[in-house]
Amino acid sequence: TGSFKLFSTLQIHTFIEAMSELERLMPVSYRRLLELQQLVEVYGKGDSTVMNQIIGLQEQLAGDCERLDILVRKEPAHRRHNSKYRYDQLIHESRALNTALQTYRNKHSAQERERSEREELLGKQFTANDNSHTILALDAALSFNDKVSHSNRGIDRMLDTGAQALKQLREQRGTLKAIKNRMAGIANTLGLSTTVMKLVERRSAHDQYLFYIGCCVTLLIMFLLLYYVL
C-alpha cells in the first residue's frame, strides 16, 4: 500500500510539474511575441540596429513553440482543447510577424539598392573615347527613362481604350434594352393580333356551317312543297 501511494504521489508530482511548465512557458512566449512585434515595428521605421535582437527573439520563440507543442500533446483531454487553441494563436501571430518582417526587409533592400545605384550614377564622371568625342555617363539612365515614359504612355493609351470600350458597352446596353422593350411591345401586339385572327376564323367557320344548314333546310322545304302541291 505504501508503494502504491508513493507511485501515485510521483505521478501527481510529475503531472503538476508538466502543467506548471506549460502555464509558465505560455505567458513567457506571448511576452516574447509582444517584444518581437515592437522590434519589428521599430525595424519597419528604418532602424536596422534592432535586427540582432529580432533574430535572437525569433530563435527563442521557435524553441518555445517546439517545447509547447510537446507539452500540449501531454495535456489531459479536458484541458488540451484550450491549450491547443492558445498554442495555435501563438503560432499564427508568430508567422504573421515573420511575414511582416520579411516584407520590411525586402522594402529596405530595395531602398538600399536604389540609394546605391543613385550614388553610383551621381558619382560617375564624363569620359572621353578614342575619337575625342564626349560620352555622357547618363545615357543609360536617359534611355531607361525614355523606355519607362514610353511604357507609361502605352499604358495610358490602353486605359483610354478600355474606358472607351466600357463606354461603348454601356451605350450598347442601353440600345439593347430599348430594342428589348420594343420587341416585347411587338410580341404583345402580335399575341393580340393572333387572338383576333383565331376569333375571326372561328366565326367564319360558324357562318359556313349556318350557311350550309340554311341551304339544306331551304331545299327540304322546296322539295316538300313541290311534293305535296304537285
Summary of the structure (lengths in Angstrom):
residues: 230
radius of gyration: 47.0
end to end distance: 146.5
largest distance: 148.7
contacts: 505
relative contact order: 0.04
helix: 90%
strand: 2%
